[in-house]
Amino acid sequence: MTQPLDQQPATHANGGTIGFVCQSADQVDLWHAAGVAQGGASVEDPPGVRGAQAGGLYLAYLRDPDGNKLCALYRMPD
């Protein structure tokens, strides 16, 4: 078991992530921008490609106004 990255207690909204599959990096960016415009908070790194060990993933993370952690993911072609 690991602790949430923000070092706060694990709860229904902290320690779990709801993910959405996108069809392009642009779609991930649009999802992220729409979430921030509606009151979400960008968390972790800005949207973008994660390290080489991720296997070509373009990701964006948000925390919604209720505290739920959300992720949009696009698996880039090899």
N, C-alpha and C positions, 0 to 999 in steps of 0.2 A: 504494500500500500504506500502511496506517496501523498504528500501534502499538496494542497492547491498552490499554484505559483505565487499567489499574493499573500501567502502565509496566514490567511484567515481560515477559520474552521470550515470544513467541508459541509455543505448544505445542499438542498435540492438545486440551488442556483450557483453553487461554487464547488467545483470538483467534477462537474460533468459538462459536456459540450454537445450542443445540437448542431449537426452539420447539414449543409446544403451542397449538392453537386451542381457545378456550373459548366457551361459549354465553351467558355473562353475566359481568358484573363480579363478582358474588357467587362464581361458580365460580372466577374468577381468585384471589380472596381466599382461598377454601377450599384451592385448590391450593398457594398460597404458605404458608399456615399449616401444612398437612400436611407440606410440604417442610422447613420450619424445625423442626417437631416431630420429624422423622426425621433431624436432624443437618445439614440444609442451612443455608447462611448467606445471609441477605438481602443483596443487593448493589445498587448504584446507589441510586436513589430508592425510597421505600416504594411498594407497589402503588398505582396510580392512573392518572389520565388524563395522558398526555404532551402536550407543547406543541401549539399549534394546527396547526403544520406536520405533525403526525403524522396528521391527518385523523380524529380521534375514536378513538384507540386507548387502551384500558385495559390496562396492562401490569404485570407483576411479574417480577422477576429473582431467581434463586437461584444459588448455587454449591453443587453437591452435595459430599458428603464426599470424592469422588475429584477434585474441582477442576473438574468440567465446569460450564459456564455454561448455565443453563436459563432459558427465558422462557415465560410464559403470556400469551396475547394475546386480547383480546375487541375486535372492531371494532364500535364503537357505531353505532347507526342514525343517519342524518342527521336 
